[in-house]
Every structure is written in C-alpha cells, then in structure tokens.
Amino acid sequence: QTATAVTVSQTGLVTATVPGQSTPQQIGQLTIANFVNEAGLLALGGNYFQQTAASGQPTVGVPGDTAFGIIQQGYVEASNVDPVTEITNLISAQRAYEMNSKVIQAADQMSGTISNLRS
C-alpha cells in the first residue's frame, strides 16, 4: 500500500497513515546497537559499519532506554568536527614539518662541510 505519512517517534516507533484510514498503523520499531569499542567497527562507506572482533558484541536496545538516547525525526546531525581546533592542529603540523625540514637541511650542510674539511 501507499502511505500518505510516515512518522518515527522519539522511542523509534515507526507508524504510517494509509489512504482510507485515519489512525496511523504501527509498521516497525527501530533499535539501536552500542559497542564497547566503537573505534573497532569496520567502516564500509556510506555511513555503514560492520561489527568486528575488535568492536566487541553489540548491546541492542530501543531509543529512550537508558544509554540509548532518542530519535529526532527530520533533524540533520551537526558536524562532530571543531573547525578552529582542526585548523590550529593543521598549522601546528605544518610548522613542525618546516622545522624538521630545516633541521635536515642544516645537518646536510654540516655533513658537507665536514666532508670538505677532511678532503
């Protein structure tokens, strides 16, 4: 059937309103999985992840339960990156690279000078 409206509640309950019915019908329940080591998940791309031995076993629950948060329909997740911090880190890394490059140049020049003195 064709639904005229689909909604997802904060607790993950999915309902749909179909033509000819005024009361939304429950069509599903979303669940959430938490992992002990989220960094151990295998990134598959497209915001898909796969469980691995490093991630551990999932703890599955429904939104609204303790430690599982809630769902907010129609919201877009904000960036998890602080641009100011990342630019500061990038500048620091660039300066460290430049300093290391100068140290290598100076060591190379000293090595050349020592070689010339021995000749």
Sequence and secondary structure as in RCSB ss.txt:
>XXXX:A:sequence
QTATAVTVSQTGLVTATVPGQSTPQQIGQLTIANFVNEAGLLALGGNYFQQTAASGQPTVGVPGDTAFGIIQQGY
VEASNVDPVTEITNLISAQRAYEMNSKVIQAADQMSGTISNLRS
>XXXX:A:secstr
   SEEEE TT EEEEE TT SS EEEEE  EEE S GGGSEEEETTEEE  TTT   EEE TTSTTT    TT 
    S  HHHHHHHHHHHHHHHHHHHHHHHHHHHHHHHHHHHH 
